[in-house]
Each structure stands twice: as C-alpha cells, then as structure tokens.
Amino acid sequence: MYRYDNYDQALVDARVEEFRDQAARRIAGDLTEDQFKPLRLKNGLYLQLHAYMLRVAIPYGTLDSRQMRKLAHIARTYDRGYGHFTTRQNIQYNWIKLEEAGDILAELATVEMHAIQTSGESIRNLSSDQYAGASADEIADPRPWAELLRQATTFHPEFSYLPRKFKIAVTAADTDRAAIRLHDVGLKLVAGPDGETGFEVYVGGGMGRTPFVAPLIRPYLPAKHVVSYLEAVLRVWNRWARRDNIHKQRIKILVHELGQEEFTRRVEDEWQAILPNGTDVPMAEFERIAAFFAPPPFASGLSDEIDRSDPDFALWVDQNVAPHKAPGYAIVNISLKPVGGIPGDASADQIDLMADLAEAHSFDELRVTHAQNIVLPHVPKAELYAIWQKLDAAGLATPNLDLISDIIACPGLDYCSLANARSIPVAQKIAERFANLDRQRDLGELKLKISGCINACGHHHAGHIGILGVDRKGTENYQLLLGGSGAEDASLGKITGPGFDEDGIVDAVERAVERYRDLRTEGERFLDTYRRVGVEPFKEAIYG
C-alpha cells in the first residue's frame, strides 16, 4: 500500500494546523457558522442532528493494522466506542466535539490518514474494487492508478471549487465490485489493441434525486493519458455545468442534457487541446507509486484443502470466503451485518480485532467495501478456521455476504440532518424477519439497500430491492423499489407504487420475496426473475 513521502506528510500536517486555527476561531465566535461551514466541510466535518460527524478517508478502501488500530483508538477516545464504515470506503464518527476535531486530525496524520475532501464540493475519496490485487479476474491491480489520480486531484487548483461533489471509481475486473457506472466517472482497466493497458471511461452516473447509469464515452483510453483525460472531463463540466440550481449541478445532468455524443465531442476537443501541454503525469511517477502495490510474498506449495468438518465454519466459508489468485490463499469477507445490528458499524474492540487478524494472517492489509463490510485480502486457507473462531467470538462471523440480511443502509434520521426517515430500524427489522440462514441461502443473492432520503447514501436505486425513506405530511414513509443493480449489469430500481409505514415496508419486502420464490426458475436470482417477468406480478403480490 502507498506510503507518504515527506511532501505528503508536510501537506497533511499543515492542513491539520490550518484547521485547528479555523476551529478555534469558530469556538471563540470570530467565525460565524456560515463562514465556518465551507472550511469544516473541506476537512470532512459535518454538523448533524446531535453532534458533529467526521468522515475519514480510506483511499480505495485500503489500510493496514496500524491505521486500523488508530481508527479504534479514535472511536474509543473521541466518540462513543464505535465507527461507521460507509459506502464510499470511508469511516464516519458520529459524536465528535468541535474542540477535539483538530486533535483527531492530528492523530490521523501520525498514521498517514486524513479527512481532506471527504465532503464539500470537491473530488471525493476515490473508491475501487475491494478484491484489488487479490482476485484472479482482474487484469492488473487498479489501485496504483487510483492513487495516482488521488494525488493528481488533491488540492488541484482548477478543481478546488467545483459545481458539486465529484466521485470516481476504478476497477480492473469484468465483475464490477466498485459500481463504476453509478459514479461521476467510472474507469475500468482493460487490455488495449496495442498490447498495453488502458481504460474504458464512463461518465455521468450517479444516484440521488435524479439517478443515471453512466454511458461509455471512450471504449479505450491509453492508461498513460488518464490524468489529462480526466482533466478534460472536469474542465467541460466546470465550463458548462448549471450553477443556478443545486439539484442540477452534477455532471450526470450535463451529460444527460447535452447527450452522450455531444458531451463526448466536447471532452475529446478539450483533451486534444490539453495534450500538447504535457499535463499527463510521467510514467516514471506511476511506476514509483505502483512499487508500493507489489504483491506480497505469497508462500508456495500451500494446500488448497479446507477442513469443513465443523458445519458452522463450512457455512461461513461457503458464503463469506472468495477465491484468491494465489494457490493456497483465500479472500475473507468480514460481515458488519449481524442480525439486529446496525449495518456498517463496528465497535472499537472489533476494529482492533480486525487489525490483529490482518497483521497475523493477511500481510498486514485490510479493505473496506462499498457494501459496508471489511475484507482480509490475502489469507492462507490453512488459517481460515482460526480466523473464523476469533471472528465468531467477536460477533463478526455472520455468514450472509450478498444475502438479504447483508443490507446497505445510511445512518438516516437517527443521525443525519438531511434525512426524512430512519433507515437503521428498518434494516434491523428486515434482517430479523429473514434471520433464518437456510431461508436466506435459499433466496440466494439478493441485495437490499436503504436510504433515509433522496440523496441516496444507502444506494437504494442500485438495490435488487431498494427502500427510500420520504416525509409524507410529517410522517415517515417508505417507498419500495425493485430491479436495481450496481454491478456490471447496472440498472436503476423502479418505484412499485404507494409507500408504507415502517412495519408495512417490512411486510412488503417479504411479499415481494415470496413472489420471487413462486416465479423463479432454476438458478435465477431475484434480479433475474424480476427482469424476466417485469414489475406487475410483484405489484400484485405487494399491493393485493
């Protein structure tokens, strides 16, 4: 993983001291909240319903045990003993005191972490495939490119005051685990006709009030030009984006209004104007960065056999352990979705345990997933049972990856000042309704996602089943969506009809699921059945 050099460290340290001064002036009353707001947002600090919330960047979801332990320490020292892992591979702390925020940023800086550009109208934390560097289905590790783009876009003077927030995802596998087509820019590393690697470039995806699946605007971009091409995309957006309406300022609106062909033409014209100026990062710099992502020293001759004599362990292996590219190794998915728990939350003790397991069993590396779980990417198969025992004792071994209880949910109205409805209780009730693991496994892959408002932090548009909380005349109401996907078959869920109250939406989900059981053919996922038969049979079951 990438390590700060002296320049990186000096930059982050300087930002910490700058924010300390800004926070002190706010506390003293020398800055109004309106003056302070854009400053704190640039440092990842939100003012929520009950307290400040700090969002910490975990670039492309990768961190080590030293950093993980620091996150546990912050949860224990400055929060209420837990952290919340998010859909952008970040971590959030929900109970932060303003007078301590500078201290937290200083602590993060000691382990090469920060909260820069995790909020505000900026290029947000770059996300990537949580299996990067471990999965056999990728053509190369995409994280060096993500790191290159992170460095190129951090504090970029031309893009410091964007029309709105901007999100980039990078992957290198045909199986899209990063939801690239639901980002402002999605980059997929592919093999090119020249024998080199390059990118498919998707622009204009996103969820929120007006969701879109990003169209492909360039089937092949030589990888060496990715910085200049991204700059061209951002320049076109900066120049032509609407700034008169906050709901119309995202790049997806510009792509939609201009049309894919015209938007692409403008980007290509801008790119051709940029190229002669040599704005691409020299490949020597990429090679310097890539050296930090060299594969770990995998042992040879390891057995691929796993002793499945313990049935509970065997169930966990089948559901939560994924194939690894190196013989004798596996990818371990740690579920942060225990039945009755809060999706994405982990206690300080659990975070410490995951750090210990990474250090002892996974070449000191962890990943945060956009589904709000944690991954140990490089685990010898012979050590799986010992890991499972420790996870099980800590409440981290729920075998539900990609099942209906592996729910993505935003904090909702329990914390967020933007939310219209609570997400957490709905997620808990659905997980409890489907707690039986045999029932969950019979249903198969079924991705359920919940947002407490139209901003879609819970990715409800991309759920096979999605739930959107709305305010209906002062009452929390929940709309049911079906047919979304954030994977390589990206699609947007459609609202089925009138909404429900909190208990009603749980019943509606169950009725939709049971209709799927009645309609499915052999091997069909919920999403496959929905796409085959359409919404009407489901509406009949849901509304009667």
Secondary structure, 3 states (H helix, E strand, C coil): CCCCCHHHHHHHHHHHHHHHHHHHHHHHCCCCHHHHHHHHHCCCEEECCCCEEEEECCHHHEECHHHHHHHHHHHHHHCCCEEEECCCCCEEEEEECHHHHHHHHHHHHCCCCCCCCCCCCCECCCEECCCCCCCCCECCCCHHHHHHHHHHHCCCHHHCCCCCCECEEEECECCCCCCHHHCCEEEEEEECCCCCEEEEEEECCECCCCCECCCEEEEEEEHHHHHHHHHHHHHHHHHHCCCCCHHHCCHHHHHHHHCHHHHHHHHHHHHHHHHHHCCCCCHHHHHHHHHHHCCCCCCCCCCCCCCCCCHHHHHHHHHHEEECCCCCEEEEEECCCCCCCCCCEEEHHHHHHHHHHHHHHCCCCEEECCCCCEEEEEEEHHHHHHHHHHHHHCCCCCCCCCCCCCCEECCHHHCCCCCCCCCHHHHHHHHHHCCCHHHHHHHCCCCEEEECCCCCCCCHHHCCEEEEEEEECCEEEEEEEECCECCCCCECCEECCCCECHHHHHHHHHHHHHHHHHHCCCCCCHHHHHHHHCCHHHHHHHHC
